[in-house]
Amino acid sequence: MFKFLKDVSREMKKVSWPKGKELTNYTIIVVTTVVLMSIFFMIIDQLITLGLNLL
C-alpha cells in the first residue's frame, strides 16, 4: 500500500496543472454548458408536459 501511495505521489508531480487563467476559462465553459443544457431540457420537459396535457 505504501508503494502505491509513493507511486501516486510521484505521478501527481508529473501532472501539468492548469494556470489561473486557463482554470477560469474552463470553469466558465463548464458552467455555461450546464446552464444551456438545463435550459434545453427544461424546454423539452415543458413541451412533453404540454403535449401530454393536450391528450
C-alpha distances in whole Angstrom, upper triangle without the diagonal:
4,5,5,6,9,10,11,12,14,15,17,19,21,21,25,26,29,32,34,37,34,32,36,37,34,34,38,38,35,37,41,39,38,42,43,42,42,46,46,45,47,50,49,49,52,54,52,53,57,57,56,59,62,61
4,5,5,6,9,10,10,12,14,15,17,19,20,24,25,28,30,32,36,34,32,35,37,34,34,38,38,36,38,41,40,39,42,44,43,43,47,47,46,48,51,51,50,54,56,54,55,59,59,59,61,64,64
4,5,5,6,9,10,10,12,14,16,17,19,23,24,27,30,32,35,33,31,35,36,34,34,38,38,36,38,41,40,39,43,44,43,44,47,47,46,49,52,51,51,54,56,55,56,59,60,59,61,64,64
4,5,5,6,9,10,11,12,14,16,17,21,22,25,28,30,33,31,29,32,34,31,31,35,34,32,35,38,36,36,39,41,39,40,44,44,43,45,48,47,47,50,52,51,52,55,56,55,58,60,60
4,5,5,6,9,10,10,13,15,16,19,20,23,26,28,31,29,27,30,32,29,29,33,33,31,33,36,35,34,38,40,38,39,43,43,42,44,47,47,46,50,51,50,52,55,55,55,57,60,60
4,5,5,6,9,10,11,13,15,18,19,23,25,28,31,29,27,31,32,30,31,34,34,32,35,38,37,36,40,42,40,41,45,45,45,47,50,49,49,52,54,53,54,58,58,58,60,63,63
4,5,5,6,9,10,11,13,17,18,22,24,27,30,27,26,30,31,28,29,33,33,31,34,36,35,35,38,40,39,40,43,43,43,45,48,47,48,51,52,52,53,56,57,56,59,61,61
4,5,5,6,9,10,11,15,15,19,22,24,27,25,23,27,28,25,26,30,29,27,30,33,32,31,35,36,35,36,40,40,39,42,44,44,44,47,49,48,50,53,53,53,55,58,58
4,6,5,7,9,10,14,14,18,20,23,26,24,22,26,27,25,26,29,29,28,30,33,33,32,36,37,36,38,41,41,41,43,46,46,46,49,51,50,51,54,55,55,57,60,60
4,6,5,7,9,13,14,18,20,23,26,24,23,27,28,26,27,31,30,29,32,35,34,34,37,39,38,39,42,43,43,45,48,47,48,51,52,52,53,56,57,57,59,62,62
4,5,5,7,11,12,16,19,22,24,22,21,25,25,23,25,28,27,26,29,32,31,31,34,36,35,36,39,40,39,42,44,44,45,48,49,49,50,53,54,54,56,59,59
4,5,5,9,10,13,16,18,21,19,18,21,23,20,22,25,25,24,26,29,28,28,32,33,33,34,37,38,37,40,42,42,43,46,47,47,48,51,52,52,54,57,57
4,6,8,10,13,15,18,21,19,18,22,23,22,23,26,26,26,28,31,30,31,34,35,35,36,39,40,40,42,45,45,45,48,50,50,51,54,55,55,57,60,60
4,6,9,13,15,18,20,18,18,22,23,21,23,26,25,25,28,30,29,30,33,35,34,36,39,39,39,42,44,44,45,48,49,49,51,53,54,55,57,59,60
4,6,9,12,15,17,15,15,18,19,17,19,22,22,21,24,26,26,27,30,31,30,32,35,35,36,38,40,40,41,44,45,45,47,50,50,51,53,55,56
4,7,9,13,14,12,12,16,16,15,17,20,20,20,23,24,24,25,28,29,29,31,34,34,35,37,39,39,41,43,45,45,47,49,50,51,53,55,56
4,7,10,12,10,9,13,14,12,14,17,17,17,20,22,22,23,26,27,27,29,31,32,33,35,37,38,39,41,43,43,45,47,48,49,51,53,54
4,7,8,6,6,9,10,9,11,14,14,15,17,19,20,21,23,25,25,27,29,30,31,33,35,36,37,39,40,41,43,45,46,47,49,51,52
4,6,5,6,9,10,11,12,14,15,16,18,20,21,22,24,26,27,28,30,31,33,34,36,37,39,41,42,43,45,46,48,49,51,53,54
4,6,5,6,9,10,10,12,14,15,16,18,20,21,22,24,26,27,29,30,32,33,35,36,37,39,41,42,43,45,47,48,49,51,53
4,5,5,6,9,10,11,12,14,15,16,18,20,21,23,24,26,27,29,30,32,33,35,36,38,39,41,42,43,45,47,48,50,52
4,5,5,6,9,10,11,12,14,15,16,18,20,21,22,24,26,27,29,30,32,33,34,36,38,39,40,42,43,45,46,48,50
4,5,5,6,9,10,11,12,14,15,16,18,20,21,22,24,26,27,28,30,32,33,35,36,37,39,40,42,43,45,47,48
4,6,5,6,9,10,11,12,14,15,16,18,20,21,23,24,26,27,29,30,31,33,35,36,37,39,41,42,43,45,47
4,5,5,6,9,10,11,12,14,15,16,18,20,21,22,24,26,27,29,30,32,33,35,36,38,39,41,42,44,46
4,5,5,6,9,10,11,12,14,15,16,18,20,21,22,24,26,27,28,30,32,33,34,36,37,39,40,42,44
4,5,5,6,8,10,11,12,14,15,16,18,20,21,22,24,26,27,29,30,32,33,35,36,37,39,41,42
4,6,5,6,8,10,11,12,14,15,16,18,20,21,23,24,26,27,29,30,31,33,35,36,37,39,41
4,6,5,6,9,10,11,12,14,15,16,18,20,21,22,24,26,27,28,30,32,33,34,36,38,39
4,5,5,6,9,10,11,12,14,15,16,18,20,21,22,24,26,27,28,30,31,33,34,36,38
4,5,5,6,9,10,11,12,14,15,16,18,20,21,22,24,26,27,28,30,31,33,35,37
4,5,5,6,9,10,11,12,14,15,17,18,20,21,23,24,26,27,29,30,32,33,35
4,5,5,6,8,10,10,12,14,15,16,18,20,21,22,24,26,27,28,30,32,33
4,6,5,6,9,10,11,12,14,15,16,18,20,21,22,24,26,27,28,30,32
4,6,5,6,9,10,10,12,14,15,16,18,20,21,22,24,26,27,29,31
4,5,5,6,9,10,11,12,14,15,17,18,20,21,23,24,26,27,29
4,5,5,6,8,10,11,12,14,15,16,18,20,21,22,24,26,27
4,5,5,6,9,10,10,12,14,15,16,18,20,21,22,24,26
4,6,5,6,9,10,11,12,14,15,16,18,20,21,23,25
4,5,5,6,9,10,11,12,14,15,17,18,20,21,23
4,5,5,6,8,10,10,12,14,15,16,18,20,21
4,5,5,6,9,10,10,12,14,15,16,18,20
4,5,5,6,9,10,10,12,14,15,17,19
4,5,5,6,9,10,10,12,14,15,17
4,5,5,6,9,10,11,12,14,16
4,5,5,6,9,10,10,12,15
4,5,5,6,9,10,11,13
4,5,5,6,9,10,11
4,5,5,6,9,10
4,5,5,6,9
4,5,5,7
4,5,5
4,5
4
